[in-house]
C-alpha cells in the first residue's frame, strides 16, 4: 500500500489510523523530549543507532587555535610588479625582494621571475620553484 493509497483511505477519518485522538499528541507520545528516559528506554534506540550520550570529539580551546595565513608563490609572481609600484617590494640587479606577512609561502602556481622572498616558513615545493628560477627563500622569525 503506497502513501497515496493511505492518504485516500484516511480521507474523512478523524485520526488517520492513529488510534484515539489523544494518541499522537505531546512529547509523552514519543517517550519524552531529547534524551529523557535514558535510564529507562531510550538507551536501546541510542545503542542501535550507534550513538550514546554526552560530548564527542576533541574541542580545541580558542586560545590554542591559531589563525593561519598562507599565500601561493604563483600569486606573488603575478603581483610582483604591482607590489613594486606600491613600494611593498624592491627590484635590485634584476631580482625582486619581497617581505611577506603570511605565515607560510606555498608552492602552487608558476614562478617566472627571480624572487627573493622573506617569510616565516616555506613549503618544500615553494623553495624548489624559487631556486629553479634563480630566487631564494629567506626564513624570518
N, C-alpha and C positions, 0 to 999 in steps of 0.2 A: 504494500500500500504506500504510494508516494505522498508527498506533502500536499499536493493539490487535491488528492482524493480525501485526505484527512480534513483539509480545510472545508471541502464541500460537505463532508459527513457532519461536521460540527456546526454548520451554519444554523443559527436559531437556537442552539442549546446554550444554556447559561454558563456552564463551567467548562465546556470544550473537553470533556473527558478527564477533568482533574478532580473528580470526586465532589465532595461537598464544597460549598462556596468559600469555606474558611481555609481550605487546604493549600492554596497557593499564595497565602499572604504572609508577609513578615519574614524576618530573619530566622525565626524559630522553625520555619519550614525547611530551611536549608541547613539546620543544625547550628545556628549561631552566626555571629559576624566574625570574619577574619579567622584567627587561629583559636577561636573559642572551642572548647571541648577537646583540647589536645591530649588530655589525660584520659578521656572517655572514648571518643570515637573518631576524631579527625586524624589521629596519628596513622590510622590504617591507610587512609587516602594519600596522606603525605608520603608514606613509605612506598606505596605503589607507584606514585609519580616520580620518585627519586629525589624528593626534596625533604628537608627537615625544617627545624625552627632555628631562629637566630640569624646572625650576620654571617656572610660568606665572603671569602676572598680577603685580600690584603688592602686595607685602607691606608693610603700613603698620606702622612701628615703634610699639610700645606707648607709648613716651614722647611721641610726637606725637599719638596717638589720644586725643581728649578725650571725657570723659563729658559728654554734652549733656543738659540738663534743660529741659523746656518745660511750660507749663500753658496750658489753654484759658481764654479770657476768660469763657465761659459757666459754667465750673466755679467761678471766683471769684465771679461774680454770684450763683450759687446758695448758695455757702458763706459769703457775707459776714456774715450775721447770726451764724453760729456763730463766725466769726473775731473779731467784736466781743465776744462772750461770753467767748472765750478770751483776750481782750486782745491779739490779734495784729493788730487793725485798730481804727481810731478813727472816730467819727462827729462831724463839726463842721458846723454850719449845713446839715444835710440831705445832706452829701456824705460818702462813705466813703473813708478814706485807708488804703491797703494797701501794705505793702512786701513784694515777692515775692522769694524766694530763688532761683527758677528762672532759667535763663539767658535765656529768651525767653518772651514772652506771645504766644500765637497767637489768631487771630480766630474760632475755632469756638464756636458757641453763641450764645445771646441775651443781650443786656445790657438790663436794665430799670431799674437804679439808677445814679445818677451816681457813678462810681468814679474816684478819683484814685489811680493805681497807679504805684509806683516800681519799676522793674526795669532789668536790664542792656540789654535790647533788646525791640522790639515788631515784630510784622508790620504791614503797611500796613492790612490789614483790621481788626486789633485797634484801631489808632489811630482809624480811621473810625468804628467802632462806639462807642468810648468818647466821642468828640466829638459824635456824633449824640444822645447821651442827656444831655450836659452834663458829661461826665467829662473826664479829662485823662491823658496818658501822660507820665510823667517818666522820663527815661533817667538811670540812676545807674551809675557805674563802680565 
